[in-house]
Each structure stands twice: as C-alpha cells, then as structure tokens.
C-alpha cells in the first residue's frame, strides 16, 4: 500500500506492468526427444537424408517419431536455418 505522502508515478507503474508481461510472454522450452540425436540428425540432413530417412534411422534406435515432427524440429535449428541443403542426386 502507498503511504499518504507518496505520489502515484504512472511511468513507474507502466514499466513494472510491461516487465511482468514480458516475463509471462516468454516461451517455455520443453526438451525434445530429438535433442539427444541433434548432431547426428543435422549431419545426416546436410548429407542429403530426407526426413523419412531420419525417421527410419531413429526407429532403429527405438525412437518412433513421425517425419513431419522431425521436419518441424529441424526447421527451428539455427545451424540448418540458413544453410542450403544439397539436392539428393537421383539416377541419370
């Protein structure tokens, strides 16, 4: 509570409210099952592996996950965000 001799400072109150809202707005990161395999997934993706290939590789390691989830995971990684992936070489 304010004491009678204190005056209301609107600027201070607005700053306090905005800082509280900024903290509440922060995204909470939940650890992914794919974090354990991050380096391997990045290396194989750079080598030209598709998300279906990566899903099969993870299945061998008893981590069953859909290829679209792998794609979403890889899209948010900074090391692959700006890197151009080589096109897989097809026959002929």
Secondary structure, 3 states (H helix, E strand, C coil): CCCCCCCCCHHHHHHHHHHHHHHHHCCCCCCCHHHHHHHHHHHHHHCCCCHHHHHHHHHHCCCCCCHHHHHHHHHCCHHHHCCCCCCCCCCC
